[in-house]
Amino acid sequence: MATPEYYVLEGGDRMPRIGFGTWQASDDVLEKSVESALASGYRHFDTARAYENEAALGRALRRWIGSDSARRKELFIVTKLPPGGNRPDLVPEYFESSMKDLGLDYLDLYLMHTPFAFAHVPGDLHPKNPDGSMQVDHTTDLIAVWKSICKLKESGRVRHVGVSNVNEEQLKRLCAVQKPACLQIEVHALCQQPAMVAAAAALGVPIVAYSPLGSKALADALAAKTGREYPDLLTLPAVQRIAQAHSRTPAQVLLRHTLQRGLAAIPKSTNPERIKQNISLWDFELSDSEMSDLSALDRGEQGRICDFSFFIGIDKHPEFPFKK
Ligand code: A2P
C-alpha cells in the first residue's frame, strides 16, 4: 500500500508526515536552514517556546510567505507550551508570546511540551536552583492544563491542539477529556515504542516521531556528561546494508522505516544536501523483511535518549512520564 504523505486531521487539514525539526540551531543557522527546507519542499515546521528560536523561524517563514497570503495555507506550523507554562491560568499568556514571536496570524498545532512543570519564572524558561537542579512546580494539574490548551481553539488562532512526551496512562487520561490531534514522542530505530504506538493507534491519535535519526548532538552531550554510550544509528550494520541495497543513505532508510510504521517524523539538519535527502523518501519502499530487520533493532527503554535526566530533579515530579 502506498505510504501517505499527509495525516488528515479533523476538519480535513493536512499535516505533512515529514516535518522540519528546529531544536538546537542558532538563529542565523536556523533561518538559512529553513530557507533551504522550504526550497526542498518542507511545509511542516516544528518549534517550541523552550527552543527560544520562534522569532528566527517566524522571520524565515514570513519572508517566504511575503505578500502572498495563500502561501500561509500551504504551511503547517507547530509550537509548544513550555514546562514553565503548565498552569491553566498561564496557557493564554504563553500562547500569545509564541504567536508574537512567530508573527503569524494563526498556528496549525499547539502542543503541551511536557506533562511535568517547571516553576513559572518570567524571563527564564529553565529556572534552576543554586545547586543546579530545576525549580520544579510539583502542583501540576495535567487535566486542567489540557482543558486550558483546548480552550485556545475557541479564538480561531490555533487550528489543532496536542501533546508531547506523555506516557500511555497520561495519554488515556487526556483523551478522556478531548482527543489530542497528535502525540509527539521520541521514536527511532533504537527506541521504537511499539506499545505506545499501538496504544495511540487504538485511541486514534497520530504520532510524530522526534529525534528520528537519534539526535546526535543530544546523545553526544549526554555521553560527555554521563559516560553512557549512545550508538550512532546511521552506522548500524542493518541500516547500512539496507541503505546500500536501495542506493539510499542510512538516514533515508531510518526515516522510511518510521514512515512505513505509519508515523510522521521531524528530522533536523542544517546541511542543505541532507535537508533535501530527508524529504526525498516517497520513491522507494522497504520490503517486509527489511522492515522486520529494522524493527529488531529496538532496545526498548534502553534506547531512549531524551529521558530528561538533564533536568536535574524533574524525575520527582508527580507527572514525570518515564517512571522506572
Ligand atoms: P547536520 O545538521 O549536520 O545534518 P535528529 O533529527 O534525530 O535530532 O538528528 C539530527 C542530527 O542528525 C544532526 O546532528 C544532523 O546533523 C544529523 N543529520 C540530519 N540529517 C542527516 C542525514 N541525512 N545524514 C546524516 N546525518 C544527518
Residues whose N, C-alpha, C, O or C-beta is under 5 A from the ligand:
A	BS01	A2P	S211 P212 L213 G214 S215 K216 A217 A251 I266 P267 K268 S269 T270 N271 R274 Q277
